[in-house]
Amino acid sequence: MRTISVETGATDALTISELCLGCMRINRLPPASMDALLKASLDVGINFFDHADIYGNGRSEEVFAASVARVGVARDSILLQSKCGIRPAEGMFDFSKEHILASVDGILARLQTDYLDVLLLHRPDALVEPDEVAEAFARLKDAGKVRHFGVSNQNPTQIELLQRAVPQRLVFNQLQLSVAFTPMIDAGIHVNNKDDFAVVRDGGVLDYCRLKNITVQAWSPFQYGLFEGVFLDNPKFPEMNAVIDRIAKERDSTNTAVAVAWISRHPARMQTILGTTTPQRIRDAAKSQTFVLTEWYEIYRSAGNVLP
Ligand SMILES: NC(=O)c1ccc[n+]([C@@H]2O[C@H](COP(=O)([O-])OP(=O)(O)OC[C@H]3O[C@@H](n4cnc5c(N)ncnc54)[C@H](OP(=O)(O)O)[C@@H]3O)[C@@H](O)[C@H]2O)c1
């Protein structure tokens, strides 16, 4: 599998597989199914696993750790990322020092590990105090509990605000992107037009991340809307599926692979976070690495997007 060298600004290198297993939906998997999913991921060359303290209310991290132990995966052969900062029970976001520190201790206990390779702040907290975040990150780094830090769902100004206080490079920004969910691409194509595509809702985050060498992690690569459903094989998207299926056939591949290849083809060199719990879909997604996608714009247009 192709890898991405993440710019860490430190001697501590971070080389990640282009595909990542997202663990949001694994909380109810029985042990045998979880082991099969983990093995399939490792077999295709995935070395990076995305968690969050809220996935399955913490259960996803436990299910994953138990599988790592059963399968006998060496800790230093994989990279573990988790996120904190959402408090669903209280209906709030929380980037306070106390909350970040307590969250990481919980994450480490559930993942049965001494350290996280990456910690992300999950969703922007309107009440963020960047100096407090910096203190929390310093404590975590000094204690050897977290190697690298990043954010999720943040715009350029929010990242700048944090980065002014935080000495460690923010290495990732995790953002939603799929063939059927492209606001961060649309605005750049429609600059200075009067149509809705031109509305910049994210402060130009994709170009900003490229400028700053922040690696984008694309979440929900097969979903449209905010978890409204999967667009592949969905009769709501006849034109898009016709194009994707044709290209898959021409490449002797699968529609899953084409949907992933569309993200990988973007020169931002994004990592795709797969949320499937099906081993065969992991193998299908990995087939995206076997061909070069030349129909990027055709697929984009097939999703109902127009060019100016
Ligand atoms: N930072 C954030 O705010 C944020 C938000 C959401 C998610 N994430 C991360 O992103 C990861 C992926 O999110 P996601 O699970 O919504 O993404 P996804 O990969 O787009 O969706 C996976 C879901 O689609 C289903 N599916 C049905 N047909 C499929 C097909 N042909 N190919 C692939 N999947 C198909 C899967 O079912 P099966 O399991 O039955 O295959 C699974 O339920 C999460 O695990 C999490 O790590 C981050």
The ligand as an SDF file (V2000), in Angstrom:
LIG
                    3D

 48 52  0  0  0  0  0  0  0  0999 V2000
  -13.8980   13.4650   12.5990 N   0  0  0  0  0  0  0  0  0  0  0  0
  -15.1800   13.2680   12.5290 C   0  0  0  0  0  0  0  0  0  0  0  0
  -15.9870   14.1330   12.8950 O   0  0  0  0  0  0  0  0  0  0  0  0
  -15.6870   11.9640   12.0060 C   0  0  0  0  0  0  0  0  0  0  0  0
  -17.0570   11.7880   11.7780 C   0  0  0  0  0  0  0  0  0  0  0  0
  -17.4800   10.5570   11.2770 C   0  0  0  0  0  0  0  0  0  0  0  0
  -16.5770    9.5410   11.0400 C   0  0  0  0  0  0  0  0  0  0  0  0
  -15.2460    9.7390   11.3060 N   0  0  0  0  0  0  0  0  0  0  0  0
  -14.2660    8.6580   11.0510 C   0  0  0  0  0  0  0  0  0  0  0  0
  -14.4170    8.2280    9.7190 O   0  0  0  0  0  0  0  0  0  0  0  0
  -14.6330    6.8210    9.6740 C   0  0  0  0  0  0  0  0  0  0  0  0
  -15.4980    6.4910    8.5070 C   0  0  0  0  0  0  0  0  0  0  0  0
  -16.7950    7.0420    8.6800 O   0  0  0  0  0  0  0  0  0  0  0  0
  -18.0860    6.2730    8.1640 P   0  0  0  0  0  0  0  0  0  0  0  0
  -18.1690    4.9560    8.7940 O   0  0  0  0  0  0  0  0  0  0  0  0
  -19.2450    7.1880    8.2610 O   0  0  0  0  0  0  0  0  0  0  0  0
  -17.6790    6.1130    6.6440 O   0  0  0  0  0  0  0  0  0  0  0  0
  -18.0030    5.2190    5.4070 P   0  0  0  0  0  0  0  0  0  0  0  0
  -16.8330    4.3420    5.1890 O   0  0  0  0  0  0  0  0  0  0  0  0
  -18.3730    6.1940    4.3640 O   0  0  0  0  0  0  0  0  0  0  0  0
  -19.2900    4.3530    5.7550 O   0  0  0  0  0  0  0  0  0  0  0  0
  -19.1950    3.0540    6.2450 C   0  0  0  0  0  0  0  0  0  0  0  0
  -20.5960    2.4950    6.3590 C   0  0  0  0  0  0  0  0  0  0  0  0
  -21.1190    2.3440    5.0530 O   0  0  0  0  0  0  0  0  0  0  0  0
  -21.5650    0.9960    4.8960 C   0  0  0  0  0  0  0  0  0  0  0  0
  -21.4890    0.5630    3.4870 N   0  0  0  0  0  0  0  0  0  0  0  0
  -22.5240    0.1060    2.7480 C   0  0  0  0  0  0  0  0  0  0  0  0
  -22.1600   -0.1640    1.5040 N   0  0  0  0  0  0  0  0  0  0  0  0
  -20.8580    0.1210    1.4230 C   0  0  0  0  0  0  0  0  0  0  0  0
  -19.9180    0.0310    0.3640 C   0  0  0  0  0  0  0  0  0  0  0  0
  -20.2460   -0.4090   -0.8590 N   0  0  0  0  0  0  0  0  0  0  0  0
  -18.6600    0.3820    0.6040 N   0  0  0  0  0  0  0  0  0  0  0  0
  -18.3110    0.8240    1.8360 C   0  0  0  0  0  0  0  0  0  0  0  0
  -19.1550    0.9450    2.8940 N   0  0  0  0  0  0  0  0  0  0  0  0
  -20.4310    0.5840    2.6740 C   0  0  0  0  0  0  0  0  0  0  0  0
  -20.6920    0.2120    5.8280 C   0  0  0  0  0  0  0  0  0  0  0  0
  -21.3540   -1.0060    6.1070 O   0  0  0  0  0  0  0  0  0  0  0  0
  -20.5470   -2.3250    6.5010 P   0  0  0  0  0  0  0  0  0  0  0  0
  -19.9030   -2.0410    7.7990 O   0  0  0  0  0  0  0  0  0  0  0  0
  -21.6260   -3.3440    6.5970 O   0  0  0  0  0  0  0  0  0  0  0  0
  -19.5620   -2.6000    5.4070 O   0  0  0  0  0  0  0  0  0  0  0  0
  -20.6200    1.1370    7.0140 C   0  0  0  0  0  0  0  0  0  0  0  0
  -21.8110    1.0560    7.7910 O   0  0  0  0  0  0  0  0  0  0  0  0
  -15.2130    6.4910   11.0410 C   0  0  0  0  0  0  0  0  0  0  0  0
  -15.0080    5.1390   11.3940 O   0  0  0  0  0  0  0  0  0  0  0  0
  -14.4460    7.4190   11.9300 C   0  0  0  0  0  0  0  0  0  0  0  0
  -13.1830    6.8480   12.2150 O   0  0  0  0  0  0  0  0  0  0  0  0
  -14.7990   10.9290   11.7670 C   0  0  0  0  0  0  0  0  0  0  0  0
  1  2  1  0
  2  3  2  0
  2  4  1  0
  4  5  1  0
  4 48  2  0
  5  6  2  0
  6  7  1  0
  7  8  2  0
  8  9  1  0
  8 48  1  0
  9 10  1  0
  9 46  1  0
 10 11  1  0
 11 12  1  0
 11 44  1  0
 12 13  1  0
 13 14  1  0
 14 15  2  0
 14 16  1  0
 14 17  1  0
 17 18  1  0
 18 19  2  0
 18 20  1  0
 18 21  1  0
 21 22  1  0
 22 23  1  0
 23 24  1  0
 23 42  1  0
 24 25  1  0
 25 26  1  0
 25 36  1  0
 26 27  1  0
 26 35  1  0
 27 28  2  0
 28 29  1  0
 29 30  1  0
 29 35  2  0
 30 31  1  0
 30 32  2  0
 32 33  1  0
 33 34  2  0
 34 35  1  0
 36 37  1  0
 36 42  1  0
 37 38  1  0
 38 39  2  0
 38 40  1  0
 38 41  1  0
 42 43  1  0
 44 45  1  0
 44 46  1  0
 46 47  1  0
M  CHG  2   8   1  16  -1
M  END
$$$$
